[in-house]
Amino acid sequence: MAERDPHSGNYICQPDPYNSQPEPHSAPPPPPPPPPLPLPPAYVPQTQSNSATYVVQVPKDQIYRVPTPENAAFAERRRLNPAVGGGKTTRPCVSRCCCVWLFLLVLAIALALGASVFFLYFRPKNPNFNIVGFEITTGVVNSSSARYSRHQSKKGFKIRLRSENSNAKADVWYEEGGTASLSVGQPQRLETVGVGSYPAFYNPHGETTPFDVVLRGSDESVDRVRKNKQLMIKSGKSKGEVKLYLKMKVKVRTEVGTWKTGSVKLHVACNVVLDSFAKGTRTIMSEDCRTLREA
């Protein structure tokens, strides 16, 4: 829509109030965003107000140039042997010790299992003993020496026994070092009249092996047994009876094929009743032996 200017006579274009549209650049700018709200005091770390962070810059050529005194020895060992102190390798001596202990442990377990299987399967029985002969001797010969010295007694006892191995598969080896002793009197008051050693021999399975036990004694003890003085047990018979006690401690090993067990101690106790030592008469009236295995 054009209007005429009264002063200049020119026409001036005026916008149509009904069809006019606002120009884009004439619109007012949008309001600025509101400032961010401050964090609540509860979300502020407590250490920020009490601590500070410092950054220290060290030239690269000065790093690890001179180690501290407490780390100098460690650095020298590390330079000479890089494996030391790494924490990933083990010293050879420590490794060898661990291997040795592990081997010994496995060996002990294997031996224990083998012994358990052996005893459970074969179940070795104790040998049985019987006294079959009793004799008073002069000039007793010991296994360790062929002749007694002048200060030792020449009288003693010779007892013949039999060892019966009732095992079906296990053989018995009697080792050296066994002892034997002979006593007389009442069980409450026993007097030792002879001591000696137990012989070493081999007793196969299912067989009976005879052997002799030689005991050395004193002249007085032998004479008292022979004459039945103060050692007779009175009975209704015309002759007195003498009761003797034989005790033996022996060491044995059980063998099955090529497998041999360790040494085991056996305690053997025998009671024997004698009637006389005269020739032509029966010396042994009764005998009884019992065997116990030491736990």
ZADO-311677 format. One line per 4 residues: their letters; for each residue x, y, z of C-alpha. Coordinates in nm, 2 decimals, m for minus. Example, Ala and Ser with C-alpha at 12.3 -4.5 7.8 and 13.67 -1.06 7.14 Angstrom:
# ZADO-311677
as = 1.23,m0.45,0.78  1.37,m0.11,0.71 $
This chain:
# ZADO-311677
maer = 0.00,0.00,0.00  0.15,0.34,m0.12  0.09,0.68,0.04  0.20,1.02,m0.09 $
dphs = 0.44,1.22,0.12  0.28,1.57,0.16  0.62,1.74,0.18  0.80,1.58,m0.11 $
gnyi = 0.52,1.45,m0.31  0.67,1.11,m0.34  0.49,0.78,m0.27  0.60,0.58,0.03 $
cqpd = 0.52,0.21,0.05  0.37,0.12,0.38  0.32,m0.24,0.49  m0.03,m0.38,0.48 $
pyns = m0.14,m0.43,0.83  m0.37,m0.71,0.73  m0.12,m0.91,0.51  0.21,m0.81,0.66 $
qpep = 0.44,m1.08,0.80  0.72,m1.02,1.05  1.07,m1.04,0.91  1.29,m1.31,1.05 $
hsap = 1.56,m1.08,1.17  1.33,m0.87,1.36  1.24,m1.16,1.61  1.40,m1.12,1.95 $
pppp = 1.68,m1.37,2.05  1.59,m1.66,2.28  1.66,m1.61,2.65  1.99,m1.75,2.77 $
pppp = 1.98,m2.09,2.95  1.97,m2.07,3.33  2.31,m2.12,3.50  2.38,m2.47,3.63 $
lplp = 2.28,m2.53,3.98  2.56,m2.58,4.23  2.61,m2.93,4.37  2.47,m3.00,4.71 $
payv = 2.73,m3.00,4.99  2.66,m3.37,5.04  2.81,m3.45,4.70  3.13,m3.26,4.75 $
pqtq = 3.42,m3.50,4.84  3.54,m3.43,5.18  3.91,m3.47,5.08  3.90,m3.18,4.83 $
snsa = 3.90,m2.92,5.10  4.17,m3.09,5.31  4.41,m3.22,5.04  4.60,m3.09,4.75 $
tyvv = 4.76,m3.25,4.45  5.11,m3.17,4.34  5.27,m3.27,4.02  5.65,m3.31,4.03 $
qvpk = 5.82,m3.34,3.70  6.16,m3.52,3.69  6.38,m3.51,3.38  6.38,m3.84,3.20 $
dqiy = 6.76,m3.87,3.20  6.77,m3.85,3.58  6.52,m4.14,3.64  6.69,m4.45,3.79 $
rvpt = 7.03,m4.28,3.75  7.13,m4.32,4.12  6.93,m4.58,4.33  6.85,m4.52,4.69 $
pena = 7.09,m4.68,4.94  6.83,m4.94,5.05  6.77,m5.04,4.69  7.14,m5.04,4.57 $
afae = 7.20,m5.40,4.68  6.88,m5.52,4.52  6.96,m5.34,4.20  7.31,m5.50,4.19 $
rrrl = 7.17,m5.85,4.24  6.91,m5.79,3.98  7.17,m5.67,3.73  7.39,m5.98,3.79 $
npav = 7.10,m6.23,3.80  6.78,m6.11,3.66  6.59,m6.42,3.78  6.65,m6.33,4.15 $
gggk = 6.37,m6.12,4.30  6.14,m6.15,4.00  5.89,m6.35,4.20  5.82,m6.59,3.91 $
ttrp = 6.11,m6.83,3.94  6.21,m7.06,4.23  6.57,m7.12,4.35  6.71,m7.46,4.24 $
cvsr = 6.79,m7.56,4.60  6.44,m7.50,4.71  6.30,m7.69,4.42  6.53,m7.99,4.49 $
cccv = 6.43,m7.99,4.86  6.06,m7.99,4.77  6.12,m8.28,4.52  6.31,m8.49,4.78 $
wlfl = 6.04,m8.44,5.05  5.77,m8.52,4.80  5.95,m8.84,4.70  5.99,m8.94,5.06 $
lvla = 5.63,m8.88,5.13  5.52,m9.09,4.83  5.76,m9.37,4.93  5.63,m9.37,5.29 $
iala = 5.27,m9.39,5.17  5.35,m9.67,4.93  5.53,m9.87,5.20  5.24,m9.82,5.44 $
lgas = 4.99,m9.94,5.18  5.20,m10.24,5.09  5.24,m10.35,5.45  4.86,m10.31,5.50 $
vffl = 4.78,m10.52,5.20  5.04,m10.78,5.31  4.89,m10.82,5.66  4.53,m10.82,5.54 $
yfrp = 4.59,m11.08,5.27  4.84,m11.32,5.43  4.77,m11.25,5.80  5.10,m11.40,5.93 $
knpn = 5.05,m11.61,6.25  5.29,m11.62,6.54  5.50,m11.94,6.56  5.43,m12.20,6.82 $
fniv = 5.69,m12.33,7.06  5.73,m12.66,7.25  5.99,m12.78,7.50  6.11,m13.13,7.41 $
gfei = 6.43,m13.17,7.61  6.60,m13.03,7.93  6.95,m13.10,8.03  7.20,m12.98,8.29 $
ttgv = 7.54,m12.95,8.12  7.90,m12.88,8.23  8.13,m12.66,8.02  7.85,m12.47,7.85 $
vnss = 7.97,m12.33,7.52  7.83,m11.98,7.42  7.77,m11.88,7.07  8.01,m11.58,7.11 $
sary = 8.30,m11.77,7.25  8.42,m12.13,7.23  8.53,m12.16,7.59  8.44,m11.98,7.92 $
srhq = 8.71,m11.81,8.11  8.82,m11.91,8.46  8.59,m11.65,8.62  8.28,m11.78,8.44 $
skkg = 8.07,m12.08,8.54  8.11,m12.40,8.35  7.77,m12.53,8.44  7.44,m12.44,8.28 $
fkir = 7.13,m12.56,8.10  7.05,m12.69,7.76  6.69,m12.67,7.65  6.57,m12.82,7.33 $
lrse = 6.26,m12.66,7.17  6.07,m12.68,6.85  5.94,m12.39,6.64  5.62,m12.47,6.45 $
nsna = 5.54,m12.23,6.16  5.17,m12.27,6.09  5.16,m12.01,5.81  5.07,m12.15,5.47 $
kadv = 5.28,m11.90,5.26  5.49,m11.70,5.50  5.84,m11.81,5.61  5.99,m11.69,5.94 $
wyee = 6.35,m11.57,5.98  6.48,m11.56,6.34  6.74,m11.29,6.37  7.04,m11.25,6.61 $
ggta = 7.01,m11.05,6.92  6.74,m11.26,7.10  6.77,m11.33,7.47  6.66,m11.61,7.70 $
slsv = 6.64,m11.66,8.08  6.54,m11.94,8.31  6.39,m11.89,8.65  6.27,m12.10,8.94 $
gqpq = 6.04,m12.05,9.24  5.69,m11.91,9.28  5.55,m11.67,9.03  5.56,m11.39,9.30 $
rlet = 5.92,m11.46,9.38  6.12,m11.58,9.09  6.50,m11.64,9.09  6.70,m11.64,8.77 $
vgvg = 6.93,m11.94,8.74  7.04,m11.91,8.38  7.07,m11.66,8.10  7.17,m11.69,7.74 $
sypa = 7.10,m11.59,7.38  6.85,m11.70,7.12  6.99,m11.86,6.81  6.93,m11.73,6.46 $
fynp = 6.78,m11.97,6.21  6.52,m12.01,5.93  6.18,m12.17,5.97  6.00,m12.25,5.64 $
hget = 5.62,m12.22,5.62  5.42,m12.52,5.73  5.73,m12.69,5.89  5.86,m12.75,6.24 $
tpfd = 6.23,m12.67,6.31  6.41,m12.79,6.63  6.67,m12.57,6.80  6.87,m12.55,7.12 $
vvlr = 6.89,m12.27,7.37  7.20,m12.27,7.59  7.19,m12.09,7.92  7.48,m12.03,8.15 $
gsde = 7.43,m12.03,8.52  7.62,m12.05,8.85  7.73,m12.36,9.03  7.50,m12.28,9.32 $
svdr = 7.19,m12.24,9.11  7.25,m12.56,8.91  7.31,m12.76,9.22  6.99,m12.63,9.38 $
vrkn = 6.79,m12.73,9.08  6.96,m13.07,9.06  6.91,m13.15,9.42  6.56,m13.00,9.44 $
kqlm = 6.65,m12.79,9.74  6.41,m12.52,9.83  6.26,m12.54,9.48  6.04,m12.84,9.51 $
iksg = 5.66,m12.80,9.50  5.52,m13.05,9.75  5.25,m13.28,9.63  5.10,m13.62,9.72 $
kskg = 5.35,m13.81,9.51  5.67,m13.96,9.65  5.89,m13.74,9.44  5.90,m13.36,9.44 $
evkl = 5.83,m13.16,9.13  6.04,m12.86,9.01  5.86,m12.59,8.81  6.08,m12.37,8.58 $
ylkm = 6.00,m12.06,8.38  6.16,m11.99,8.05  6.13,m11.64,7.89  6.26,m11.55,7.55 $
kvkv = 6.26,m11.23,7.35  6.33,m11.29,6.98  6.33,m11.08,6.67  6.17,m11.23,6.36 $
rtev = 6.10,m11.13,6.00  5.82,m11.27,5.78  5.89,m11.34,5.42  5.65,m11.42,5.14 $
gtwk = 5.83,m11.48,4.81  6.07,m11.18,4.77  5.87,m10.96,5.01  6.01,m10.94,5.36 $
tgsv = 5.86,m10.74,5.64  6.04,m10.54,5.90  6.17,m10.68,6.23  5.91,m10.77,6.48 $
klhv = 5.97,m10.87,6.85  5.81,m11.17,7.00  5.78,m11.25,7.37  5.77,m11.62,7.45 $
acnv = 5.69,m11.75,7.80  5.71,m12.13,7.88  5.62,m12.31,8.20  5.79,m12.65,8.23 $
vlds = 5.75,m12.91,8.52  6.04,m13.15,8.58  6.04,m13.45,8.81  6.40,m13.56,8.81 $
fakg = 6.74,m13.52,8.64  6.84,m13.88,8.69  6.93,m14.09,8.38  6.67,m14.32,8.24 $
trti = 6.37,m14.12,8.37  6.14,m13.88,8.20  6.25,m13.53,8.28  5.97,m13.32,8.14 $
msed = 5.63,m13.39,8.30  5.44,m13.10,8.14  5.52,m12.79,7.94  5.32,m12.49,7.80 $
crtl = 5.45,m12.20,7.58  5.27,m11.89,7.48  5.38,m11.63,7.22  5.28,m11.26,7.21 $
rea = 5.37,m11.01,6.94  5.50,m10.68,7.06  5.28,m10.39,6.95 $
